[in-house]
Amino acid sequence: MFKELIEKIVKAIVDTPEKVEVTEVVGEKTVVVELKVAKEDLGKIIGKEGRTARAIRTVLAAAAAKHNKRAVLEILE
């Protein structure tokens, strides 16, 4: 559900979109979205002082709220 949203946003930001991996762990009320990108793209996803990551999390939270769920984005190395 949220996997496609995060995938589309992240692939637009990174230099190597083919290395973007998004997995979704769905619980009863919570959805955990795990994001894996190439090592050289990690800085782009996090952004200055974590601003980009915070913005992606905000969009994810808004989409989840629409479905009465809570969504968490985990950026994996």
KAPE-V318028 format. One record per backbone hydrogen bond with DSSP energy under -1.0 kcal/mol. CO is the residue of the C=O (numbers start at 0). NH is the residue of the N-H. Records with the same first field share a line. If there is no record, write none. Layout:
# KAPE-V318028
CO: NH, NH
This chain:
# KAPE-V318028
1: 5
2: 6
3: 7
4: 8
5: 9
6: 10
7: 11
9: 12, 13
15: 18
16: 19
20: 35
22: 33
24: 31
28: 69
29: 26
30: 71
31: 24
32: 73
33: 22
34: 75
35: 20
37: 40
40: 44
41: 45
42: 46
45: 52
46: 49
47: 50
49: 53
50: 54
51: 55
52: 56
53: 57
54: 58
55: 59
56: 60
57: 61
58: 62
59: 63
60: 64
61: 65
63: 66, 68
64: 67
69: 30
71: 32
73: 34
